[in-house]
């Protein structure tokens, strides 16, 4: 029981970290524009089954990042992420912003060379943060 609880907590933390890492820092101007117009930008998350802890993390994210609304969808078939739906969404030009996948399905995507390095995005994020700090 304890091991299952620890895995669940670990998965939630990983999901939140992925959510925060994948949110592009370069959209700050767009967020400001959305706030000025009273609108919200949506962060689409697939595979987010309804759990109180995950819902609380999403609400906290929205509170800490005004102008963003997390929109969740299971986008699942038989209780798991449906790879066909994801591929169709990508091909159709409307993939989710981020998704939560079972650890066992990651290998399948890796074999398809579906992952991109986040190094460049991270470097840009670090540069923007440093520039913001210098300007303030």
C-alpha positions in Angstrom: 0.0 0.0 0.0 2.7 2.5 1.0 4.6 1.8 -2.3 1.5 2.4 -4.3 0.9 5.7 -2.5 4.5 6.8 -3.0 4.3 6.0 -6.8 1.1 8.0 -7.0 2.7 11.0 -5.3 5.7 10.7 -7.5 3.5 10.5 -10.7 1.6 13.7 -9.6 4.8 15.6 -9.0 6.3 14.5 -12.3 3.1 15.5 -14.1 3.2 18.9 -12.5 6.9 19.4 -13.3 6.3 18.4 -17.0 3.4 20.8 -17.1 5.5 23.7 -15.8 8.5 22.8 -18.0 6.5 22.6 -21.2 4.7 25.9 -20.7 6.6 28.2 -23.1 8.1 31.1 -21.3 8.1 33.1 -24.6 4.3 33.5 -24.4 4.5 36.2 -21.7 3.5 38.9 -24.1 0.5 36.8 -25.3 -0.5 36.2 -21.7 -0.3 40.0 -21.0 -2.5 40.6 -24.0 -5.0 38.0 -22.9 -5.1 39.6 -19.4 -5.6 43.0 -20.9 -8.5 41.9 -23.0 -10.0 39.9 -20.1 -9.5 36.6 -21.9 -7.7 33.5 -20.8 -5.3 31.3 -22.7 -5.9 27.6 -22.5 -3.3 24.9 -21.6 -4.7 21.6 -23.0 -3.7 18.6 -21.0 -4.6 15.1 -22.2 -4.5 12.0 -20.0 -5.4 13.9 -16.8 -7.8 11.6 -15.1 -9.9 13.3 -12.4 -8.0 13.1 -9.2 -8.2 15.6 -6.3 -4.5 16.1 -6.1 -4.0 16.7 -9.8 -7.0 19.0 -9.9 -5.6 21.0 -7.0 -2.2 21.2 -8.8 -3.9 22.6 -11.9 -5.9 25.1 -9.9 -2.7 26.2 -8.2 -1.0 26.6 -11.5 -3.9 28.8 -12.7 -3.6 30.9 -9.6 0.1 31.4 -10.0 -0.1 32.1 -13.7 -3.0 34.5 -14.3 -4.4 34.4 -17.8 -4.0 30.7 -18.1 -6.8 28.1 -17.8 -5.9 24.3 -17.6 -8.3 22.3 -19.7 -8.1 18.6 -19.1 -9.3 15.6 -21.1 -8.7 11.9 -20.7 -8.6 11.4 -24.5 -8.4 7.8 -23.6 -9.5 4.5 -24.9 -9.9 1.5 -22.5 -8.5 3.5 -19.6 -5.2 4.4 -21.3 -4.0 7.1 -23.6 -5.0 6.3 -27.2 -1.9 6.7 -29.4 -4.1 6.9 -32.5 -6.0 9.9 -31.2 -2.7 11.6 -30.3 -1.2 10.9 -33.8 -4.4 12.2 -35.4 -4.3 15.3 -33.3 -0.7 15.9 -34.2 -1.3 15.3 -37.9 -4.4 17.6 -37.8 -2.4 20.4 -36.3 -4.2 20.4 -32.9 -2.2 18.3 -30.5 -2.5 18.9 -26.7 0.0 21.3 -25.1 1.1 18.5 -22.8 -0.1 15.0 -21.8 0.3 12.5 -19.1 1.3 9.1 -20.3 1.8 5.7 -18.7 5.5 5.0 -18.2 5.1 1.8 -20.2 4.1 3.7 -23.4 7.1 6.0 -23.4 9.3 3.4 -25.1 6.9 3.2 -28.0 7.2 6.9 -28.6 10.9 6.8 -28.2 11.2 4.2 -30.9 9.3 6.5 -33.2 11.8 9.4 -32.5 8.8 11.4 -31.2 10.8 13.2 -28.5 12.6 16.5 -28.9 15.3 17.8 -26.7 14.2 20.6 -24.3 17.7 22.0 -24.0 17.1 24.8 -26.5 13.8 25.7 -24.9 15.3 25.6 -21.5 18.2 27.9 -22.6 15.7 30.4 -24.0 13.7 30.3 -20.8 16.8 30.9 -18.7 17.9 33.8 -21.0 14.5 35.4 -20.7 14.4 35.0 -17.0 17.9 36.6 -16.7 16.8 39.5 -19.0 13.7 40.0 -16.9 15.8 40.1 -13.8 18.2 42.7 -15.3 15.3 44.9 -16.4 13.6 44.9 -13.1 
